Amino acid sequence: MLKKYIILILLFSQILFSQVKLLSWNVENLGSSKSEEEIAFIVKTIKDYDVVALQEIVAGDGGAQAVAKLADELNRKGSKWDYTISDPTSSSAYKTERYAFLWKTSKVKKVGEAWLEKKYHLEIDREPYYCTFDFNGKQFTIANFHAITKSRQPETEINYFKFLPAQYPTLNLLFVGDFNCPQSHTVFNPLKKMGYTCVFTKQKTSLKKECDENECLASEFDNIWYNTSKISISNAKVIHFYESFESLKEAREISDHIPITTEITIK
């Protein structure tokens, strides 16, 4: 009987350590405007994950410093973290921003340098930020993305994503972030035909300004797209962080989006 328990524990450990816990979050204007308490809250929310992709880092006014603060605070929580932050996106017609990745160095290793998309930077206002990670000898590359707002038709940008797998044929791509567009939109059909699917379906991720009969979420904007032939996912969930606050107004000082998470297994 004891032997059976040991085998079960070993099997569970293999399953547990064969997965990467991924979190994506539009942290809305992460920069000098975030207080120490707000930074601490963000750290508390993300600290149990292995790889964190953040969108909407302020291009100036303390954006890079805020990410450094997050990493510093995370390193005080018992695990060693590293991070990389993008240059400002190249948009001149819209709001330029930065992206960031943070990761536990005991879980994954960064491969090479992270980079902003070059080929389609004129067609995509806030071009994706890529970073490749190695997990137990298997690699995956996250394309971190924040689309233009719904009123400006983000599908005109997302339309170019169908070219990215062919542009990077050797990379195991995941498209992660705030698409400002629901997964049901036909613009995602080309990716679906290539074998990509989304982690979340009919899951709202942006916050309303006020809850309406306990409904506090507005739109299906944030998601994770992955190639089903190369990756499997489990334990997908969202974090209703706003429930920790007395009002949505207070919660929205942290962000107007909720984090999305999943565990990925590289095939």
C-alpha positions in Angstrom: 0.0 0.0 0.0 2.8 2.4 0.9 4.5 1.6 -2.4 1.3 2.5 -4.3 1.1 5.9 -2.4 4.7 6.6 -3.3 4.1 5.9 -7.0 1.0 8.1 -7.0 2.9 10.9 -5.4 5.7 10.6 -7.9 3.2 10.5 -10.8 1.5 13.6 -9.4 4.8 15.3 -9.0 5.7 14.6 -12.7 2.4 16.0 -13.8 2.8 19.1 -11.6 6.3 19.8 -12.7 5.6 19.1 -16.4 3.5 22.2 -16.7 4.1 25.9 -16.8 1.7 28.2 -15.0 1.1 31.1 -17.3 -0.7 34.4 -16.4 -1.5 37.3 -18.7 -2.8 40.7 -17.4 -3.5 44.1 -18.8 -2.4 46.1 -15.8 -3.7 49.4 -17.1 -1.1 52.2 -17.1 1.5 50.5 -14.9 3.9 53.3 -14.1 4.6 55.9 -11.4 0.9 56.4 -10.8 0.7 53.0 -9.0 1.2 53.2 -5.3 3.4 50.9 -3.2 0.2 49.2 -2.0 -1.0 48.7 -5.5 2.3 47.2 -6.6 2.2 44.9 -3.5 -1.3 43.8 -4.5 -0.2 43.0 -8.1 2.7 41.0 -6.7 0.4 39.0 -4.4 -1.8 38.2 -7.4 0.9 37.0 -9.8 3.5 35.4 -7.4 2.2 31.8 -7.7 2.7 31.7 -11.5 5.8 30.7 -13.5 5.6 33.1 -16.5 3.7 36.4 -16.4 2.9 38.5 -19.5 1.9 42.1 -18.8 0.4 44.6 -21.2 -0.1 48.4 -20.9 3.1 49.4 -19.3 3.6 53.1 -19.5 6.1 54.0 -22.1 7.5 56.8 -20.0 6.7 58.1 -16.5 8.1 55.2 -14.5 6.8 52.2 -16.5 10.1 50.4 -16.6 10.8 51.3 -12.9 7.4 49.9 -12.0 8.2 46.5 -13.6 11.5 46.5 -11.8 9.6 47.1 -8.5 7.4 44.1 -9.3 10.4 41.9 -9.9 12.1 43.2 -6.7 9.0 42.5 -4.6 8.6 39.0 -6.2 12.2 38.2 -5.3 11.3 38.8 -1.7 8.6 36.1 -1.8 10.8 33.0 -1.8 11.4 32.4 -5.6 14.0 34.0 -7.9 12.5 36.0 -10.7 13.8 37.7 -13.7 12.2 40.1 -16.2 12.4 41.8 -19.6 10.6 44.9 -20.7 10.1 46.1 -24.3 11.1 49.4 -25.8 8.1 51.6 -26.4 6.0 50.3 -29.3 6.5 52.2 -32.5 3.0 53.7 -32.9 2.9 57.4 -33.6 -0.8 57.5 -34.5 -2.0 55.9 -31.2 -0.9 55.4 -27.7 2.6 53.9 -27.4 3.3 51.5 -24.6 5.6 48.9 -23.3 5.2 45.1 -22.6 6.9 43.0 -20.0 7.6 39.4 -19.1 8.4 38.2 -15.6 9.4 34.5 -14.9 10.7 32.2 -12.2 14.2 31.3 -13.2 13.9 27.9 -11.5 11.0 27.0 -13.8 12.0 28.3 -17.2 15.0 29.9 -19.0 14.8 32.8 -21.4 16.2 31.9 -24.8 18.0 34.7 -26.6 16.7 38.3 -26.5 13.0 39.3 -26.5 11.9 41.4 -29.5 9.2 43.6 -30.8 7.6 42.6 -34.1 9.4 44.4 -36.9 7.7 43.3 -40.1 4.2 44.5 -39.3 5.0 47.4 -37.0 3.4 49.8 -39.4 0.2 47.8 -39.7 -0.1 47.0 -35.9 0.0 50.1 -33.7 1.4 48.3 -30.6 3.3 45.5 -32.3 3.6 42.2 -30.3 6.5 41.6 -28.0 8.0 38.1 -28.3 10.0 36.1 -25.8 11.1 32.5 -26.1 11.4 30.3 -23.0 12.9 26.9 -22.5 11.1 24.4 -20.2 12.8 21.1 -19.6 14.5 21.3 -23.1 11.3 22.3 -24.9 10.7 25.8 -26.2 7.7 28.0 -26.5 7.4 31.6 -27.6 4.9 34.1 -26.3 3.7 36.9 -28.5 2.5 39.5 -25.9 -0.1 41.8 -27.5 -2.4 44.8 -26.7 -4.7 45.7 -29.6 -6.2 49.1 -30.4 -9.5 49.8 -28.7 -12.8 48.3 -30.0 -13.9 51.6 -31.5 -10.8 51.6 -33.7 -11.5 48.1 -35.1 -8.8 45.9 -33.6 -9.6 43.2 -36.2 -7.7 45.3 -38.7 -4.6 44.5 -36.7 -5.4 41.0 -35.7 -5.8 40.2 -39.4 -2.0 40.2 -39.7 -1.6 37.5 -37.0 -2.4 34.8 -39.7 1.0 35.6 -41.2 3.0 35.2 -38.0 3.2 31.4 -37.8 4.7 31.2 -41.3 7.0 34.1 -40.5 8.4 32.2 -37.5 8.0 28.6 -38.7 10.5 27.2 -36.1 8.7 28.8 -33.1 6.0 27.3 -30.9 3.9 30.5 -30.8 1.3 31.4 -28.2 -0.6 34.7 -28.8 -1.4 36.2 -25.4 -2.9 39.4 -24.2 -5.7 41.9 -24.6 -7.2 41.7 -28.1 -10.1 44.1 -27.5 -12.0 41.6 -29.6 -14.0 38.5 -28.7 -12.7 35.0 -29.7 -15.8 34.5 -31.7 -14.8 37.1 -34.3 -14.2 35.8 -37.8 -10.8 37.5 -37.8 -9.5 34.5 -35.8 -10.7 31.9 -38.3 -7.4 31.7 -40.2 -5.6 30.9 -37.0 -8.2 28.3 -36.1 -7.7 26.7 -39.5 -3.9 26.5 -38.7 -4.7 24.4 -35.6 -4.8 27.3 -33.1 -7.5 27.5 -30.5 -8.3 29.8 -27.6 -8.1 29.0 -23.9 -11.3 31.0 -23.0 -14.7 31.0 -24.6 -17.4 33.4 -23.7 -15.3 34.6 -20.7 -15.6 38.3 -20.0 -12.4 39.9 -18.8 -12.8 43.7 -18.7 -14.4 45.5 -15.8 -17.5 47.6 -15.9 -17.5 50.9 -14.2 -20.2 49.7 -11.9 -21.5 46.3 -11.2 -25.0 45.6 -12.5 -26.9 43.0 -10.3 -23.6 41.3 -9.4 -22.4 41.4 -13.0 -19.1 43.2 -12.9 -17.4 42.1 -16.2 -18.1 43.8 -19.5 -16.3 42.2 -22.6 -14.5 39.2 -23.9 -11.2 40.9 -24.6 -8.3 38.9 -23.1 -7.3 35.5 -24.3 -4.5 33.0 -25.0 -4.2 31.3 -28.4 -2.1 28.2 -28.8 -1.4 25.5 -31.4 -3.1 22.3 -30.2 -0.6 20.1 -32.0 2.2 21.5 -29.9 0.6 22.5 -26.6 -2.1 21.2 -24.3 -3.7 23.3 -21.6 -5.4 22.6 -18.2 -6.8 24.4 -15.2 -7.7 27.6 -17.1 -9.2 30.3 -14.9 -9.6 34.0 -14.4 -8.8 35.9 -11.2 -11.7 38.0 -9.9 -9.3 40.3 -8.1 -11.9 43.1 -7.8 -13.7 41.0 -5.2 -10.9 42.0 -2.8 -12.1 45.6 -2.9 -15.2 47.4 -1.6 -16.0 49.0 -5.0 -15.1 48.6 -8.6 -13.8 52.2 -8.6 -11.2 51.1 -6.0 -10.4 47.9 -7.9 -10.0 49.8 -11.1 -7.0 51.7 -9.5 -5.3 48.3 -10.0 -6.6 47.6 -13.5 -9.8 47.6 -15.6 -9.0 44.0 -16.7 -8.8 40.8 -14.7 -5.8 38.4 -15.1 -6.3 35.2 -17.2 -4.3 32.1 -16.4 -3.7 28.5 -17.6 -1.2 25.7 -17.2 0.5 24.7 -20.4 2.2 21.4 -21.3 4.6 21.3 -24.2 4.1 18.2 -26.3 
